[in-house]
Amino acid sequence: MADHLIKCWPQQFWAIRSGLKTFEYRKNDRGYRVGDTLVIREYDPATEAFSGAEARRRVTHMLASGFGLPEGYAVLGLGDESAPGSTDRLIVTEGPWQWWAGRSEEWFDVGPEGTKAAIIKAATNDSLGENDDDGSWKLSFHIVEARQDPLRIADWLDLDALIERAEDNVADSDRVASENDDGPWFECSPEQEKDLRQRVARACDEWQAAHGLAFKTATFSHTRNSEHVVVDLAINALAAPSEGDRDA
């Protein structure tokens, strides 16, 4: 079985990452086979760069001929790469990079948009930061590319202290032999304790994913490419096509 590193544009990447898209239509120039692993990396054609987000999927089925498929192309069925006992997370923990705009660097209320050009257009259409401080009308606003990573409930539970808390509660109960009994009452190896933490975290992920539950957050987890933008409304109006131009 082989691993194949492939790039994927943002919209399709996040559909795969979230589990909504379970197939890939690819040029079969790598000798794909059932059982191979696709290492899928998000690639933004606007910036011509990889974002760093990645998803791994197992090829579970393959259609390489017939049904109108062009020669040399294949449809790959994608399955979870996780083996039994794996700790791979079931919920998305990285959000997409998106563009936002705001009057200040502290609050961004226009967006999200997929590209820098799109967010500038949206902010301009919203007349964001309109002012005539120097005698000419302008728009002045800040833009930023940001992520809002989803939060896992498992990350906010103190799983490291599960057994310790259980022993403390037993010590305070009437189930110990006497007041002078100092235990230990429950012994397990470090490996077993690690396994417990992983199983509890996975159960939390399964529960959260099954019910579609998510934390509501209003701030960004990551930002980059912050910029102050000034749009001269007079120049912008001159550049806009007239009614006659549009009719022509």
C-alpha positions in Angstrom: 0.0 0.0 0.0 1.2 3.5 -0.9 0.8 7.0 0.4 0.0 9.7 -2.1 0.5 13.4 -1.3 -2.1 15.5 -3.2 -3.2 19.1 -3.1 -6.9 20.2 -2.9 -8.6 23.6 -3.3 -10.2 25.0 -0.1 -13.9 24.3 -0.8 -13.3 20.7 -1.8 -10.7 20.1 1.0 -13.1 21.2 3.8 -15.9 19.1 2.4 -13.6 16.1 2.6 -12.2 17.1 6.0 -15.7 17.4 7.5 -16.9 14.1 6.0 -19.4 15.6 3.6 -17.4 14.5 0.5 -16.4 10.9 0.4 -14.9 10.6 -3.0 -12.2 12.1 -5.2 -12.2 12.4 -9.0 -8.5 12.2 -10.1 -6.3 11.7 -13.0 -5.0 8.2 -12.4 -1.3 9.0 -13.1 0.0 7.6 -9.8 -1.3 4.0 -9.9 -3.9 4.4 -7.2 -5.0 1.2 -5.6 -7.6 0.2 -3.0 -5.9 0.4 0.4 -3.7 3.3 -0.5 -3.7 6.5 1.7 -4.3 9.9 0.3 -2.5 12.7 2.2 -4.7 15.6 1.2 -3.3 19.1 1.8 -5.3 22.3 1.4 -3.9 24.5 -1.4 -5.2 28.1 -2.1 -4.9 29.0 -5.8 -5.4 32.7 -4.9 -2.2 32.7 -2.8 -0.5 29.8 -4.6 0.4 28.4 -1.2 -0.5 25.5 1.1 -2.4 26.5 4.2 -0.9 23.8 6.4 -4.3 22.0 6.9 -4.2 18.3 6.1 -6.5 15.3 6.0 -5.7 11.6 5.5 -8.1 9.2 3.8 -8.0 5.6 2.8 -9.0 4.5 -0.7 -11.8 2.1 0.0 -13.2 1.7 -3.5 -12.0 2.6 -7.0 -13.8 3.1 -10.3 -11.3 3.4 -13.2 -13.2 2.6 -16.3 -16.7 2.5 -17.8 -19.8 4.7 -16.8 -18.6 7.5 -19.0 -15.2 8.0 -17.3 -12.5 9.5 -19.5 -9.6 7.2 -20.1 -6.8 7.7 -17.5 -9.2 9.1 -14.8 -10.6 7.4 -11.7 -13.2 7.9 -9.0 -11.7 7.1 -5.6 -14.0 6.2 -2.7 -12.6 7.7 0.6 -12.8 6.1 4.0 -11.5 6.9 7.5 -7.8 6.0 7.7 -8.2 5.3 11.4 -7.7 1.7 12.6 -9.4 0.3 15.7 -8.1 2.0 18.8 -6.7 5.0 16.9 -7.1 8.3 18.6 -7.7 10.3 15.3 -10.4 12.9 16.1 -13.8 12.6 14.6 -14.6 16.3 14.6 -12.9 19.0 12.6 -10.4 20.9 14.8 -9.1 23.4 12.1 -11.3 26.0 10.5 -10.7 27.4 7.0 -8.7 30.6 6.4 -11.2 33.4 5.5 -11.1 37.1 5.1 -12.8 39.6 7.4 -13.1 43.4 7.6 -13.8 45.9 10.4 -13.5 49.6 11.3 -10.7 48.8 13.8 -8.2 46.1 14.4 -10.2 45.0 17.4 -13.5 44.1 15.8 -14.3 42.6 12.4 -18.0 42.5 11.5 -17.9 42.2 7.7 -17.2 38.7 6.3 -16.3 36.0 5.9 -15.1 36.0 2.3 -12.9 33.6 0.4 -10.4 36.1 -1.0 -8.8 39.5 -0.2 -10.5 41.1 -3.2 -13.9 39.8 -2.2 -13.6 41.2 1.4 -12.5 44.6 0.1 -15.5 44.6 -2.3 -17.9 43.6 0.6 -16.5 46.3 2.9 -16.8 48.9 0.1 -20.4 47.9 -0.6 -21.1 48.2 3.1 -19.5 51.7 3.2 -17.4 50.6 6.0 -15.5 53.3 7.8 -16.8 56.1 5.7 -15.3 59.5 6.6 -14.3 62.9 5.1 -11.6 63.8 7.6 -9.3 65.4 5.0 -12.1 67.0 3.0 -12.6 64.1 0.6 -14.8 61.1 1.1 -13.0 57.9 1.8 -13.5 54.5 3.3 -11.0 53.4 5.9 -11.1 49.9 7.3 -8.9 47.0 8.4 -8.9 43.5 6.8 -7.4 40.3 8.1 -7.2 36.7 7.1 -8.3 34.5 10.0 -9.4 31.1 11.3 -12.1 30.3 13.8 -11.0 26.8 14.9 -13.8 24.7 16.4 -13.4 23.8 20.1 -13.7 20.2 21.4 -15.3 19.6 24.7 -12.7 17.0 25.3 -10.0 19.7 25.3 -11.7 21.5 28.2 -12.1 18.4 30.5 -9.3 17.6 33.0 -8.8 14.1 31.7 -5.3 13.9 33.2 -6.7 13.7 36.7 -9.6 11.2 36.2 -8.1 8.4 38.3 -6.7 10.8 40.9 -10.2 12.4 41.4 -11.8 9.0 41.6 -9.4 7.8 44.3 -10.0 11.1 46.3 -13.7 10.5 46.1 -13.3 6.9 47.3 -11.2 8.1 50.2 -14.0 10.5 51.3 -16.6 7.7 51.0 -17.6 4.9 53.3 -16.1 2.3 51.0 -12.6 2.3 52.4 -11.6 0.0 55.3 -10.9 2.7 57.9 -9.8 6.2 58.4 -6.2 5.1 58.4 -6.5 3.4 55.1 -4.4 5.4 52.7 -4.8 3.2 49.7 -4.0 3.0 46.9 -7.5 1.7 46.0 -7.2 1.6 42.2 -3.9 0.8 40.6 -3.1 1.0 36.9 0.0 1.5 34.8 0.8 4.8 33.0 0.0 3.1 29.7 -3.5 2.1 30.9 -4.1 5.6 32.3 -3.1 7.1 28.9 -5.5 4.6 27.2 -8.3 5.7 29.5 -7.7 9.4 28.6 -7.8 8.6 24.9 -10.9 6.5 25.1 -12.8 9.2 27.1 -11.6 11.9 24.7 -12.8 9.8 21.7 -16.2 9.2 23.4 -16.6 12.9 23.9 -15.8 13.5 20.2 -18.3 10.9 19.1 -21.0 12.4 21.3 -20.3 15.9 20.1 -20.2 14.9 16.5 -23.3 12.7 16.7 -25.4 15.6 18.1 -23.8 18.4 15.9 -22.8 20.4 19.0 -20.3 23.2 18.8 -19.1 26.0 21.1 -20.2 29.5 20.0 -17.1 31.7 19.8 -16.8 35.3 18.6 -13.0 35.7 18.3 -10.4 34.3 15.9 -8.0 31.5 16.9 -5.4 32.4 14.3 -4.8 35.6 12.1 -2.4 36.6 9.4 -2.1 39.2 6.6 -3.6 42.1 8.5 -3.8 45.3 6.5 -5.3 48.8 6.7 -7.2 49.7 3.5 -8.2 53.1 2.3 -10.7 53.5 -0.6 -11.0 56.9 -2.3 -14.7 57.1 -3.1 -14.2 59.7 -5.8 -11.7 57.6 -7.7 -13.8 54.5 -7.0 -16.9 56.2 -8.6 -14.9 57.3 -11.7 -13.7 53.7 -12.1 -17.3 52.3 -11.9 -19.0 51.6 -15.3 -21.8 54.0 -16.2 -25.3 52.9 -17.2 -24.4 53.5 -20.8 -21.3 51.4 -20.5 -23.3 48.6 -19.0 -26.0 48.7 -21.7 -23.4 48.7 -24.5 
